[in-house]
Amino acid sequence: MTKWNDTEVRQAFPALGLSDGGLPRLYADAPGGTQVATQCLDRMRQAMVDQCANEAGVFLTTRLTSEWMTTVHAAAAEFVGGEADEVVFGLNTTSLLFHFSRMLMREWNPGDDIVVTRMDHDANVGPWLIAAEERGVTVRWLDVDPQTFQYRYDTLGDLIGPRTRLVACNHASNFLGTINDVARIVAAARAVGAVTVVDAVQSAPHFQLDVRAIDCDILVSSPYKYFGPHAGLLYVRRALSERLRPLKIRPSPDSMPYRHAPGTPSFEAQLGTYGAFEHLAWLGERFGRPAGDSLRARMGAGLLAATEHEAILASHFLAGIASMPGIRLYGLGEPAAVAGRVPTFSFTVEGHTAEAVARTFAQHNIYVWDGSFYAYEVSGLLGVRDSGVVRIGFAHYNTVAEVDRILEVLDGVVRAR
Ligand SMILES: Cc1ncc(COP(=O)(O)O)c(C=O)c1O
């Protein structure tokens, strides 16, 4: 195990070396999508040059594609802590959830209810609302406390009952940064036999997922948020997967992953995702203490090393903005609360629109988001859905020096009131 080394970590990402007109790029846009690791690029090239063919044929390139599909699904299972026949790749999280909502809704009847939350990205709300409307099912909401930025866990007992068919919740918020106790929500839902869906899109880049510990039926993530290509990855518990009537065309196999992945998949995205896993495993081997040789152990150690580094960035950022007047942070702001959040910070600056602040950053070649990021309910609850917030998010490839550069620009904005 070696001490964390920013230079070495950053060399793993070709895009981090780019500059424009002499200004280096500073990527503080991780919650919108991360930069891509070299291993991902190499694997995508492999898929598109060395073995570009559809799968399940007899010649060399098709056989290679089939073999790699098996390898990638086994690795994806290790990433989430499930089995290889419990993972499905898709275009993105939103389309995967729409797809599964079509199958799950067949089990609902008028008089049933479902529970969705006011903290989720709309990808884990909208598909369920549409399905509920079509089936005449009541929608109940798990609220967010606008003071603590936590779920109102105390209401779970009232919300979830014997007619609850589905509970969909968020693991880490793309707006507040809060990490949620999804195991608690899932336990309450499973007690009444409801199907549970966890959106892990924003947790996956920061700590190791464990579907068995959470005990959920479905868990989704998007590899482009964790150093891989644009794609979606869904875990579905085997018992549920087998129970659902698949939305498949007649000749396609009934086995996983084909059962729930209609049409030809993006093999390049699958191999690219494998490359992202290799990057995390490399991080673990280089800067962590893997508890064994398995890919899961090495990825887990890599994510742990990343978390430790990100905690330093987050504390530094929070300490920096604490003394700036006119900044309103929507999320946990105490440096001591860093363990309860991912390094995603949404805020407004008094006297400036969020867009103007983001534009000022852009002039310095610093990439930050403005808007409400489809966190439709929580941004509405906090009164910033239309006006928007500035969102700064870090990944393990960011540095303390970059945080300082961000704080310097922000300080200039604050002073220009
Ligand atoms: C928490 C969360 N869920 C879902 C999504 C949607 O993911 P995708 O773009 O893969 O559909 C996002 C995208 O930002 C997100 O942050």
The ligand as an ORCA input file, in Angstrom:
! r2SCAN-3c Opt
* xyz 0 1
  C     -29.418     10.156     -8.464
  C     -29.618     10.007     -9.941
  N     -30.485      9.112    -10.386
  C     -30.707      8.926    -11.698
  C     -30.039      9.672    -12.635
  C     -30.330      9.441    -14.097
  O     -29.315      8.672    -14.632
  P     -29.239      8.417    -16.198
  O     -28.757      9.685    -16.801
  O     -28.244      7.293    -16.325
  O     -30.580      8.053    -16.671
  C     -29.120     10.631    -12.227
  C     -28.425     11.468    -13.210
  O     -27.841     12.465    -12.899
  C     -28.895     10.806    -10.836
  O     -28.034     11.709    -10.376
*
